[in-house]
Amino acid sequence: MPYETPHQLESEIRELEERLAERKQTLSEQREPESERATIREYVGEKIAGAVPPPNITVPPTTGQASGGAPTAQEEALKVQELVDVAFLKGLGQAIGAVKASHNARLIDAFHDALVDHLYNDLVSRGKLKPI
């Protein structure tokens, strides 16, 4: 799904592109193969680990959570997609703040995985990375 990325996300994507180029240069000197996807995963992981949830961002409970139960896989996938949409429409900081505010480790992990996939696909579609 193509997104119109806000200026802040564009600068974060440029930062990620620079990190990928640096990593590629370092690895070519060391002759150690590493996946670009692993670099993206590391970058997003650092952003999530360093984020402090802003006080005005809340994650509404899914249907299962509202009734006291655990969210279903479908509810969790929907929430992850909403968070990825927030990342691409409002910036990584907004999405990361929202997911951290949930205090749901499984949701944070699923969001991390989905965001890495979306960022990787976005960089491939921009011609910055070659598809694997």
N, C-alpha and C positions, 0 to 999 in steps of 0.2 A: 504494500500500500504506500504510494508516494505521499510524502508529507511536505508541507511548506514549513521549513524549519526557521525558528526565530533566530535572531542575531546571536543570542547567547549560545544556543546549541551549535550554530555554525562555528563559533570560535572554539567550542569544545571539540567539535569534529576535526577542525584544523589542528588542535593540540594533539588529538589522537593520531592524525596522519603524521605529524612530526615525530611522535613517539615511535610509530611503526617504522618510519624511515631510519631513525636512529638505531632501533633494535635490529633492523635488517642489516645496516652497516656493521654494527658490532658483531652480529652473528656470522656475517660473511668473512669478517676478519678472524673469527674464532673457528670457523667451519663447523658450527653446531647448528643443526636444523631446528627451527622452532616455528610453530604455527602462528600466523598473524592473528588468528582467532584467540590464541592464548594471550597475546599481547592486549587485545581488546578486553578479554576477560579480566586481566590484571588491572587495566585502566579503570574499568567500571567498578571492580571490587574496591579499588582505592577510593573512588568517589563515594561509594556507599559507606565504606568504613569511616570516612572522614566527615560524613554529613551529620549535621544536627538538625532534627526535624523542626521546621519553622512552626511557631505556635498557631498560626492561622490555617494550617493544612490539616485536614482530618480525613481519615479513610472510613467511609461509611461501612457498617458491617454488612456482610452478605446475608442472604436469607437464612442460611444455616446458622450463622453466628448470632443473628438477632433472636432466634428461637433457643439459643443456648447450646446448639450443637456445632460440630465442626462443619466448615463449608464443604460443599461437594466439589468434586474435581472440576465440574463445569463452571461453578461459581468462582472458583479460584482462577481458572483460565480466563474468565471474563474480567475479573479484577486485574489480572496481570496485563491483559490487553489494554484496559483503561489506563493503567499506569504507563505502559509503553507509549500510548497516544499522548499522554500528558508530557512525557519526556520529549517527544518530537514536536509537540505544539507549543509547550510552555518552557521547555528546557529541562535538562537533567536534574538541576537542583530542586525544582518543584516536585518532580516524580520521586526522586530519592527521599526528599523530606516526607512525602506522603507515605511511602512504603515503610520508612523507618518508624513513623508515628504509629503504624499498625502494631508494632512489637510482635509481629508474626514471622518467625524465622523461616518457615516454609514458604510464605508469600515473598519474603525478601529474596530467598534463593531462587524461586521460580522467576521473579522479576529480573534478577541478575542474568539468568540464563537467556530469557527472552530478549532482554535489551542487548546482550552481546550478539545474538543472532540478527536482530534488526539492524544494529550498527554495522555489523559485518556486511550484510546484504546491501545496506545503503552505500558503503564504501566501494563495494563491487560495482553497483549500478553507476556510481560516479566515475568509475574507471581508475580508482586509486589502488585497488587490490585486484588480483586475478582470482577468479573463482577456483576453489579446490576441486 
